[in-house]
Amino acid sequence: MMAVALMMSVTTMAGDLKVLVVKTSPAVQSVEAKTKVKDQLRLTAGVKKVEANFADQEVFVTYDSAKTDQKKIVAALKKAGYETTVVSDGTPKEKKQVPVDATSGASQQQKK
């Protein structure tokens, strides 16, 4: 019973995790650049995870919104030498769904 109560209190103390997606200039396109970004963001309280998609030239920062915010993350990236453009701020967006034909699996997009 105490373990359950402890787990619930830890969960309540944790803030809302969000993912900030940014494009950087210059682009993070190497392992060395990714390491530089990760090292700088590690100094920002609340940053939980940093991933880079080299193909799309995007950086994904998972953070605890109770401990940090978008402005602090962008400032840390600037300190590392990167200008940023926010692609997504962690706010869920509606996804447009295309109906799929159950028999063939093909999408049923209407042609105009």
C-alpha positions as CSV (number, residue, x, y, z in Angstrom):
1,M,0.0,0.0,0.0
2,M,2.8,2.4,0.9
3,A,4.6,1.6,-2.4
4,V,1.4,2.5,-4.4
5,A,1.1,5.8,-2.4
6,L,4.8,6.6,-3.1
7,M,4.4,5.9,-6.8
8,M,1.4,8.1,-7.0
9,S,3.1,11.0,-5.2
10,V,6.2,10.7,-7.6
11,T,3.8,10.7,-10.6
12,T,2.0,13.8,-9.3
13,M,5.3,15.6,-8.7
14,A,6.5,15.1,-12.3
15,G,5.4,17.8,-14.7
16,D,3.9,17.5,-18.1
17,L,6.4,16.1,-20.5
18,K,6.3,17.9,-23.9
19,V,8.4,17.6,-27.1
20,L,9.8,20.7,-28.8
21,V,10.7,20.1,-32.4
22,V,13.1,22.7,-34.0
23,K,15.1,23.2,-37.1
24,T,18.5,24.6,-36.5
25,S,20.8,26.8,-38.4
26,P,23.4,25.6,-39.0
27,A,21.7,22.2,-39.3
28,V,22.6,19.4,-36.9
29,Q,23.9,16.9,-39.4
30,S,26.7,15.1,-37.7
31,V,27.2,13.0,-34.5
32,E,29.6,15.7,-33.3
33,A,26.9,18.4,-33.7
34,K,24.3,16.3,-32.0
35,T,26.7,15.7,-29.1
36,K,27.4,19.5,-28.8
37,V,23.6,20.1,-28.7
38,K,23.0,17.4,-26.2
39,D,25.8,18.6,-23.9
40,Q,24.5,22.1,-23.9
41,L,20.9,21.0,-23.3
42,R,21.9,18.7,-20.5
43,L,22.7,21.9,-18.6
44,T,19.1,23.0,-18.9
45,A,17.0,21.8,-16.0
46,G,14.0,19.7,-17.1
47,V,15.4,18.5,-20.4
48,K,14.8,14.7,-20.4
49,K,15.9,13.6,-23.9
50,V,17.4,15.0,-27.1
51,E,17.2,13.4,-30.5
52,A,18.2,14.6,-33.9
53,N,16.8,13.5,-37.3
54,F,19.6,14.2,-39.7
55,A,17.4,13.6,-42.8
56,D,14.8,16.2,-41.8
57,Q,17.3,18.4,-40.1
58,E,15.1,18.5,-36.9
59,V,16.0,18.3,-33.3
60,F,13.5,16.8,-30.8
61,V,13.7,17.9,-27.2
62,T,11.6,16.1,-24.6
63,Y,11.3,18.3,-21.5
64,D,9.4,18.6,-18.2
65,S,7.2,21.8,-18.6
66,A,7.1,22.3,-14.9
67,K,10.9,22.8,-14.9
68,T,11.7,24.5,-18.2
69,D,10.0,26.0,-21.2
70,Q,10.5,26.6,-24.9
71,K,12.3,30.0,-24.4
72,K,15.0,28.4,-22.1
73,I,15.6,25.6,-24.6
74,V,15.9,28.0,-27.5
75,A,18.3,30.1,-25.5
76,A,20.5,27.0,-24.7
77,L,20.6,26.2,-28.4
78,K,21.6,29.7,-29.2
79,K,24.4,29.5,-26.6
80,A,25.6,26.4,-28.4
81,G,25.8,28.4,-31.6
82,Y,22.4,27.4,-33.2
83,E,19.6,29.6,-34.4
84,T,16.3,27.8,-34.2
85,T,12.9,27.7,-35.9
86,V,10.1,26.0,-34.0
87,V,8.4,23.3,-36.0
88,S,6.2,22.0,-33.2
89,D,5.8,23.2,-29.6
90,G,4.6,20.0,-28.0
91,T,0.9,20.9,-28.4
92,P,-1.0,17.9,-29.9
93,K,-2.4,18.7,-33.3
94,E,-5.3,17.0,-35.1
95,K,-4.2,14.5,-37.7
96,K,-6.2,14.3,-40.9
97,Q,-7.3,10.8,-41.5
98,V,-7.9,9.3,-44.9
99,P,-10.5,6.5,-45.1
100,V,-9.0,3.1,-46.0
101,D,-10.8,0.4,-48.0
102,A,-10.9,-2.6,-45.6
103,T,-10.7,-5.2,-48.4
104,S,-7.7,-3.8,-50.3
105,G,-6.1,-1.6,-47.8
106,A,-5.9,1.3,-50.4
107,S,-6.8,4.8,-49.3
108,Q,-10.1,6.2,-50.6
109,Q,-9.0,9.7,-51.4
110,Q,-11.5,11.5,-53.6
111,K,-10.2,12.8,-56.9
112,K,-11.2,16.2,-58.1
